[in-house]
Amino acid sequence: GDILDGYLRTDGVWILTRNKQFYKTNNEKECAEKCEAERNFICRAFLFTRKTLQCLTLVDNSKMTVMFNSTDAVLYEKKVYLLQCKKGIGMDYRGTEAKTQRGIICQKWAEKTPHNPKYTPEKYPYAGLDENYCRNPDGDENGPWCYTTDPVTRFDYCSIPECEGHCMQCNGEDYHGEVSQTESGLKCQRWDAQEPHMHAFTPKHFPEKDLKMNYCRNPDSELRPWCFTTSPSKRWEYCNIPSCTTHPPTSGLGSQCLSGKGEDYRGRIAVTELGNACQHWNTQFPHRHGWIPDRYPCKGLEENFCRNPDGEKRPWCYTVNSSVRWEYCAIPSCEGTEQGIAGMNVPAQVPLPEECYRGKGQSYRGTASFTVSGKKCQAWNSMFPHRHEKTPDRFPNADLRENYCRNPDGDNSPWCFTTDPSVTWEYCSLQRCDDYTRE
């Protein structure tokens, strides 16, 4: 077949990358050949610019880094590196899961601590042993595994969902089977067709959702896979896909920072970027909603923590403010600020929020807004629940924005008034930079 059949194409985007090679080629196929023949690194994707006919082979793809709009560029990503599920025992799994079934971060295959590995990239160059991603280089019948960063646990297995197609994990977002009729027996309409039903879920607009043929899929975080039907009187219907008998992959520790859209974020931030406390996911007050934890067991809808269950731009939550239904949350980024930007004509990333303070913290300008006991900070321009004189007008140089921790009066460290009526103020949950960076 065509060499490009193994790639997903996305027009008008550019991605940051840690490593790349430039080539002059005449077309996309020649660029794909350069990617296949790349020996400087594992080529997971390539960028092709139409006007300059420039080809960039890339070590990263959209699962691993940040995308930007770029009118002239076309991104091609190897499909094998986008699939986040395994077939059989997963010897050809090349996804980016990098923690074990118990949530322990994997050790990089090329490193020798805390465990001296038997399987290394040098000894097994075709096993995909890159970074610290789960792999199955020895054909273990239990599936992909990794050496762990826990000194007392040499290795452990990873929770990689099946993509064989006979059953579905969670809500079937990773279902890649070939069922093509609905639960009432109606034949599914092809995703690339607009008859009898017009729709926006086309393979071109959702290249990462595997919208092949007329197979049942779940591209929009529904309860389970579905399809448009070929019946003019029935627009769409769920498909009858059985749940897998094995347990769904555990979220483990999940990600504690923002990577991509933050769909795997499992941190404990529970306040929006504008300072509203989050509503608990298992409650319907003050806002009624459909994101019920029991219905979506793999979305991490715990307590009132910020999450991204529906593929929004970034994590969000419903708020306890009856006049504000939902808002995005301010989650610190996992990405380095300098990584991959040099030499590329793309916007710089937003710097990481400050996570520590120097001296007494009078120069601290980060976005921490919780106290040492976990209480949410009161906004500086608010007089509820505590009246005070530390206002932005009186301290114009102290950057008293929102409800961020600050030290306007030369106290020992950054602090804030709290939203607890019984506790006027407390120091904030921040470390001195000297302590924060010490190994």
Secondary structure, DSSP 8 states (H G I E B T S, - for coil): --GGGGEEEEEEEEE--S-EEEEE-SSHHHHHHHHHH--SS---EEEEETTTTEEEEES--TTTS-EEEEEEEEEEEEGGGT--SBSTT-TT------B-TTS-BB--TT--SSS--SS-TTT-TTTT--TT--B-TT--TT--EEEBSSTT--EEE----B-SSSSBSTTSTT------B-TTS-BB--TT--SS---S--TTT-GGG---TT--B-TT--SS-EEEBS-TT--EEE----B-SS-----TT-BSSB-TT-TTB-----B-TTS-BB--TT--SSS--S--TTT-TTS---TT--B-TT--SS-EEEBS-TT--EEE----BSS-SSTTTTT--S---------EE-TTSTT------BBTTS-BB--TT--SS---S--TTT-TTS---TT--B-TT--SS-EEEBS-TT--EEEBS-EEHHHHH--
